[in-house]
Amino acid sequence: MVCPRRWKEYKGNQTKCIKPFYEMVSRDEAQRRCQQMGRGFDLLEIHTLNENFMVFQALQETNVSLNFKASLHLQYDFNDDSYNHNKPQLWIGPKRVPFGGVNDFQYRSGCSIKDYNRWHKGQPNDHLNREDCVFMVIDDPMFLGQWEDYSCDTEMYYICQFVLDLHPPCSPKFLNLYGYNETTSNRSNETLITGNTTGSVDITKPDNNGNTGNTGKALLIIIYILYITGAEVQAPVRTQPEQIHLSYGADSTQMMVTWTTFNATNTSTVEFGKNSLDQTLAGLSASFIDGGNESRQIFIHRVMLTQLTPGDQYIYHCGSTDGWSPLFKFNATKNGSDWSPRIAVFGDLGNENSQSIPRLQEEVQRGLYDSIFHIGDFAYDMDSDNGRVGDEFMRQIESIAAYVPYQVNFSNYDNRFSMVNSGSGLMNNHYYSFNIGPAHVIAFSTEYYYFLQYGWKQLVRQYYWLINDLQEANQPENRALRPWIITLGHRPMYCSTDDRKGLPIVRTLGLEDVFYEYGVDVELWAHEHVYERMWPLYNRTVYNASLSQPYTNPSAPVHIITGSAGCKERHDPFVPNPPPWSAVRNSDYGYTRLHILNASHLSLEQISDDQNGKIVDKIMLIQESHGKRKPIP
């Protein structure tokens, strides 16, 4: 067995792998993060001076800027205790024994710290009776490698170990897997509970038959071997990138690459190029704790690719020296507005009954689309089974989203996506806008209107952002360049399903008036697990351009619901008698193709997956006079 990549091997009492992590967390959270890597992983145990020294070699090899000369200062003690506690230090394994004395520390393996410790002068002191954990000084050359007890809630760096062999971590006389008897409080007789029987055991003294404690010591070693054997069965390396997906940057020279790992990595890097991986850019990662009872942790990595040549094809992979993804390709967004984007549009796509995914995977990889618009509701749900359903869903869409930008609407998802507002260049997964060909697209959150128990401030902020964005889009020079304005919202203003899950509150709180006034052409929705196309519509009134050509220069927006991509909740039934504003209704599983042909023509097709990709509805929307509308009396 060998160490995982980027872990440093050390041979002492045991052969182990060690790796520092530069995330500021509490001591108990640090131990949890180490242990969740698998059996045999834990916060570092230090039993010799050489092991203490190895920490600094590991730190140096991970390129952390530390001001020290380890070879000198590990050999001496210093009397001054004036180093800066506010700088990040390093959590290590010892923890004070419950109800123990000032010097009563022990590792989780059962080893006390009596075989080796490196206390700073005056330590441990259990200041205010609340310093139960131990850190190592790593920032000050005068006290480098020395230990101090400290409050366990303090956030610091930490270092993990992974044990490769079956040797006990310490001498048997310091090993106690039954309890905490290696202390200065003279508690050598420990209570051993087996079933409902309680008895006292002193393994260091002869038993009633005159046998010495060697048998007991051997038993402790055997117990430790049984404890650590699991490490031989599995040594998971969870730094492999997965769930890779693209999204638009602030302009056509940018592309955001986002992916997930289940352990921290040394860097977040994308290697890319037109014919070879000759360019490299690094980004950032953020830790995300799932809200379930397991508090699972994942790491979201984001790298913004810049200085792309608009319209050119690139190959790329992402990751780090801890692991790389497969090779993918994408086309940088074309520049300007004189081109015809092709987009697949849908919502309410789940992990179970995700009927549309195979067809979408095939069509994306055949090059049919420039982008994906997923209008809310993912996986059903992203947080189910402590986030594992979300993980599997993100793996399912990787063969789509790693090839074309996957633009989403806020609904039931966590922060795995990376939506960038083209106006500010800032990431905002709740509401944002971007340009694609001759269209300006606005994505906003309808959830703000639905979950009013969380307050109104976010709704008001979004409302004024929408007004500002629409005003900017309607500046004459901007509307001339991108005449189409398209909105993406999850819960629809209008629907004719019998459960009435639409959101008429969006209408009553002013959005319908705003979208009408600022000349929005198409409003795309989901949430209802059906397809429904409306006539040009405003204030429950149909505004068809003419009886024979209702979608040629209409005087009101066209609403489309496309929420039938497939999920475990199946379909929503329609009411028997549709209202007059409902033009076409279809309950097949499928999705919508949006083709923005030019400044005046836009095509919408509904694809039925139930009917092997048949087009079950199609319109050509023609608008030769885009712009703001006058209020209707």
N, C-alpha and C positions, 0 to 999 in steps of 0.2 A: 504494500500500500504506500502511496506517495501523497505528498501534500497537494491540496487544491492549488490551482494557478494563483500566483501572486501571494501565496502564503510562504513564510520562511520556516524552514525545518531546523529544529534544534535537538541535539542528542545529549541528554543529561540523565537524571534518574529515569526518565521516560523519553521516548522519541516523540516529539510533538511538533505541530505546525502552529505558528502564531501569526496574527495579522492585526494591526491597529486600525481603528475606524475613527474617522474625524467628524463625528456627529456629536453634538452636545446633547446628552441625555442623562437622566438620573442613573444612579448605580443599579437599582433593580431593573430598570428598563434596559440598561446595558447587558445585564445578565440574561434577561429574557431574549434579547436579540441574538446573543451568542447561542443560547440553547435551542432556539427555534431553527437553527441551521441543521440540526440533526443530532443523533446520539453521539456522545463523545465530545461535543462542542460545549464550551463554557468560558466564563471569564478566566483570565490567565492565573495559574498558580505558579508561584516563584519559590523554589526550594534551595537555590544556590546563588552565589554571587555571579557566576557565569550566566545563569538564567536571567538575572537582573540586567546584566550587561547586554544580553541578546535583545532586550526590548529596544534599545537604542539603535542597534543595527537594523532592526525591522523598521523603525521610524525613519532612519536615514534612507533606506532603500525605497521608501514610498514618497520620497522627495518632500517631506515636510520640513519647513524652515524652522529649525530649532537651534538656539544659540548655546552650544555646549561642546565640551571636549571630553567625551565619555572615557577615553582611555586614562585620563588623569583623575577626574573627579570621582569616579566610582571607587577609588582606592582609599579615600580619606573621608573622615567625618568633619563637620564644621559646626561651630558653636552659634553662629549668627542665625537667627530665624526670621530675618526681615524680608524674605522674598515675597513677590506679589501674588497673593491668592486669587486675584481677579483674572489672571491669565489662565487659559485652559490647561488642566492637568490631565491625568490618565487614571481612570478607574481600573483597579486590579481586583483579584478574587476574594481576599479575606473579608470576613464580616464578623462583627462581635457576636459572641454566643448569647442567646436569650438569657437574661438574668445573670449574665457573667460579669466578671470584674473588668477593670480598666484594660487589662492586658489579655483578656480572653477572646482571641480571634481564631477563626477556623475557616477552612475552605469547604466547599460543598462536597468534595470527595471524602471528607472526614479528617483530613490532615490539619493539624494545628500549625501555627507559624513558629513553633519553638525550634524547628530544625533550621530555619533561616528567616530573618526579618531585617529590615533596613530602616528602622525608625529614625526620623529626624530628632535632634535634641529636644527633650521635653515632651516627646510623643510616645505613645498615645496619651491624650489627656481627657478625652470624653467631655469636651467643653459643653457646659449646660446640659450634660447627660443626654446628648442627642447626636453624638458622633459615632455611629456604629459601622461605618464603612471606611475603606482605605483607598487613598490615591497615591500615585507616584509622581514626584516632581519631574517635569520634563522641560521646563522653560527657563531654568536658572542654572548656570554652570556651577555655582557655588554649592548647590544642594541637589544636583542632578542624581536621580535614582533613589533618593531618600523617600520614606513613606510618612504619611500623616493620616490620622483618623479625621473624618469629616462627616458632615451631615449627608445622608444617603440621597436626599432630595436635590442636592446640588447637581447641575448639569455640567458634564465634562466629557472629554474623549474617553475611549475605552479600547481594550485590547482583548481579543479572543484567542483561545487555543483549541486545537483538535488533536486528540491523543491517537497515536498510530500503533502503539504496542500494548501489551498486557502487564507491563511492569507496574508495581505499586508506585504512586507518586512520591511517597516519602517512606522513611524508615518505619517499620511496624510499631515502634514505641511511640511514634507520633500519629499513628493512624487509628482513628476511632470512628467506625461506621455506625455504632450504636447510639452515640450521643456525644455530649461535649465534656469529656472527662479530662482533656488536656488543657487545664486552666490553672491559674494561680490561686484559685479559690478552693483547692483541695477537694474536688468532687470526683475522686477516682472511682467510686462506686456509682455506677449508672443504673437507672431503671430500664430494664428490657421488658417490653410488653410483647407477649406472644399469645394471640387469641385473647382470652379473658384472664390470663394468668400473669401476674406481675411478680418479678423477682429481681434480686440484685446480683449483678455479675461483675467480678473484678478479674479481667482476663490476664492481669499481670502477676497474679498470685497462684500458688498451687491449688488444685481442686481437692475435693474430699478424698480422692484416691491417691493423692500425693503427686499428681502430674503437675509439671510446671506450666507456666502460661504460654509455652511455645505453641501448643495446640490452638489456643485461642488466637494467638497472633497469626498463625497460619490460616485460621478460619477467616480472619479479617481480610487477609490477602485474597482468599478465594472469593469472598463477597465482593471485593473491589473488582476482581477479574470478571465476575458475572455482571457487575454494574457497567463496566466499560466494554464488554464484548460486543454490545450493539454497534459500537463504532466500527467494528470490523465488517459488519453486514452492509452498512451503507455510509457513504461519505458524500452527501449531496452537495453539488456545486450549483448554486442558484443564481449565478451571475450571467447566465446565458440570456441575451436579449430575446424578447418575444413581444407579441401584440404590436408590431410595428405599424404605424400609420402616418400618412402625410396630411398636411393642411396648408392653406395659403398663408403667405407672409403679408407684409404691408404693400408689396408691389410685385411686378412680374419678374423681378430679379431675385426673389426670395422663395424659399420653401421650408416649412417647418417639418422636422422629423421627430416623432415621439415614440417612445417604446417603454417597456416595463422589464424590470428584473425583481427578484425576490430577496436579494441581498445587495448591499451597497457595492459599488465597483470603484476602481481607482480613478476612472474618468468617464465622461459621456462624450463619445466621439463618433463622427460620421466621416468615412472615407468615401470620396466620390470623384467622378470625372466623366468626360464624354466617351472616351474609349478605354480608359484605365483608371484605377483608383489613385490618381495623382494629386488630389487635393484633400486636405484634412481640415475639419473644423470641430471645435470642442464646444460643449454647452454646459448645462447645469442639470442636476438631479434633485428631486424633492421626495422626501419620505411621506407616504400616505398611510394612515392607520385606518383600517376598515372599522366601521361602527358596530360590528357584530360582537358576540360574546367572546370570541377568540382574539379580538383586536389584532387581526392579521396585518402585517406590514408589507407594503410593496414600495418600490422605488420607481418614480416616473422620471424618465430622462427626456430632455428636450434640447435639440440643436437646431438653430436657424441657419440654413444654407443661404449664403449671400453671393452677390456678383454672378448670378446665373445668367446665361445668355437666353433671353426669352425665346420660347419655341423649340429650343434644342433638347435632344434626349440625353439623359444622364444615367449612369449606373451608380449604385451606392450600396454600402452595407453600414451597419451601425453597431456600436458596442464599445469594447475596450480590450486591453490585453487579458482581461478576465473572461472574454468570450465575444465572438462576433456573430452577427445574424447571417442568414443566407444573402446572396446577391439579388438586389431588386433593380428596377429601372423606373424612370418617370420622365415625363416631358415638362420642362419648365413652362410656365404660363406664357401664352403668346402676349405680345405687347399691344397696347392700343385697343381700339374697338372694332376694327375692320376684320373681324373673323367670326365664325359661327360656332359657339360652344354647344356641345352635346352633353347632356346631364341626365343621370338616373336619379329620380326623386321618389322617396317613400318614407314612411314612418312605421313605428310599432313593429319592429323586427326583433324577434326573440331568439334565444338559444334553442328552445324546444319549438318544434313545428316551424322552423325557419325556412319555409318552403321556397322562398325566392332566392336564397343565397346561392345555390349551385348555378342557376342561370346567370345571376349577376357576376359571379366569379368568372364564368366562361366569357361573358360579353366584355367585361373589363379587360381581361387578358387578350382578347381579340382586338382591343383598341377601339371599342365602340364609343367610349365616353371620355370626356375631358375632366369630369368631376362627379362627385356624388353629393347629393343633399339628403341627409337623414334627418327628418323633421320630428325628432323626439321619440322617446320610449325605446329603450335598449334592453335586450337580454331577458327581461322579466324574471327578476330584476338584477341590476348590476350588483346589488349588495346581497343577493340571496346566497345562502350557504356560506356566510362570512366572506362574500366577495368572489367565491369560486365560480359561480355562474357568470359573473362579469368577466372573469379571466377567460373562461372558455368561449364566451361570445366574442371577445376581442381577438382570440386566436382564429375564430371562424371568419371574421371579416378581414383578417390580415391579407389574404390573397386578393382582396379588393383594395383595401385602404393603403397598402404599401406601394401601390402602383399609380393611383390617382388621388388628388386631394379629397379627403372625406370630411365634408363640412356638416356640422351637427347643430341641432337646436337643443337648448336646455330643457330637460324634463326629469327623467328618473335616472340620471347617471352621476357618477362621481367626477373627480378631476382628472380623468385619464386623457381627456382631449385637450387640444391647444388651439383655440380659435383666436385669431389676431384681427383686430380692427384696422382696416386699411387707412383710416383717417389718422389715428394716433400711433399706430404701430405697437400698441399694447395688447396683451392677451386678456380677453374677457369672454368666458364661456357662456355667460348669460345673455348678453346682447352685443352685437357687433355688425359691421357691414363690410362688404368687399365688392370689387369690380371684376366682371368677367365678360369679355367681349363688349357688345353694345348694351350691357345691362348693369345696373347697380342693384345689389342684393342686400336685403336687410333681414337679419335674424334677430328675433327678440323672444323674451320669455313670457308666455301666457300664464306660467305657474305663479307669478307675482299676483295675478288677479284672483287666483283660485285659493291660495294659502294666505289669506289676509290675516290669519291669526298671528303671523310672524311680523306684522306691521305693514305700514304704507310707504315707508321711506324709499325702499328699493323700487317700488312701483313708480313713485314720483320721479326718482332719478332717471329711471328708464324712459318715462314719458318725455321729459325734457331733452334727454339724449335723442330720442326719436325725432322730435321736432327739429332739433339742430341738424341732425343728419339729413332729414328730408329737405330742409331749407338749403343745405349745401348742395344736395343732389339736383335741386331745381334752379341753381344758378344757371343762367343762360348758356354759358360755355360748357358746363358740366352736363346739362340735359341734352345739349346738341351732340356731345361726344357719346353719352350713354343714355339714350332716350327711354329705354325700358327700366321701370322700377318694379322689382319683385320682392315680396315679403315672405318670410318663412316663420310660421308660428305653430305651435303644437296643437292647442285646443282651438277648434274652429269657431268662427262667428255664427255660421249657419250649418245645420245638418238635419237630416230627416230620418235618423235612426230612432228606434222606439225608447231607448234608454236616455235620450236627450243629454248626452254627456258633453255637448257643445258648450260654448262659453259665451252666452249672450251678454254677460257682464262686460266683456270686452267692447261690445257695441255701446252699452249704456255709459261706460266710463270714457267714451270719447274717441277711441281708436278708429272706429269706422269713419267718423267724420274727418279725422286727421288724414287717414289714408285716401279718402275720397278727395279732399281738398288739395292734397299735394300730388295728385295724379298718379297714384299707384295703379299699375296695369294688371298685375296678377298677384293673387294672394293664395299661397300654397299652405295647406294644413294637413294634419293627420289626426291621431287620437281615436277616431272612429275606425274600426277595423273593416273598412269598406272603401270603395271608390265612389265618389260622387262629384259630378260636375254641375255647377250652377250656371244659369244665365247671367249675363252682366247684371250686377245686383248692388243696390244701395238702399238702406233703410227699409228692407223687406219688399222692395219694389224692383221689378224687372225693367232694365233699360237696354233692351235689345236695339241694335242699330237699325235693323229692319226685319221684317218677317222672314224674308228669304236668306238674308245674310246677317244674322244676329251678332256675329263676332267681327264684323268689319266696321272699324271705327266706333266701337261702343262708347257710351258716355258714362260708364261705371266700371269698377273693377270686376274681373272674373275670378271666382272662388273655385278652388279644386281641393277636394279631400282625397288624400292618397295614403291610407293607413292600413293597407291590406297585404303588407309584405309577408306576414306570417308570424304568429306567436302562440303561446300556449292557451291564451284566452279565446282563440278562434275568432269567429265573425261576430259583428253586431247586427241584429236584424233591423231592417227598415220598417217604418210605419207603412201600413197598407196603401194609403192614399198620399202620394207625395204633394208637398206644397207647390204653388205655381212657380216658385223660383228655382226648383230642382229640375235640371234638364236631363241628366243621365245618372243611373244608379247601377252599380255592379258589385256583386259579392265574391267574385273570384279572387283567389290569392294572386298578387301581382304587384306591379310598380308602374311608375309613370316615366316616360321619356320626354324630356324637354329639350327642344332644339331651337335655339335663338338664331334664326337664319340671318337676319340683318336688322337694320334700324326700324323696319316697319312690319316684319313678318316673324311670327313665333309659332312653332308647332308643338302640340301636346298630344301624346299617344298613351293609351293605357294598355299595358301588356298583361295578358292573362297567363299565369304559370299553370293554372288548371288546364288550359287549352294549348299547352305546349308552345307558349310564346305568341299566341295569336293576338293581333291588335283588336281589342273589343270596343275601343272608343278613340276618336281622333278629331281634333279641330285645328284649324289654322286661324290664329288670332292676328288680325291686321289692325294696326294703329298707325295712321299716317300723320297724326297731329297729337304728339305727346305733350304733356304739360299739366300745370295746375288747373283745377276745375273751379268753376264758379259755384257757389252754394245754390242748392235747389230751394226755391221758396217753399 
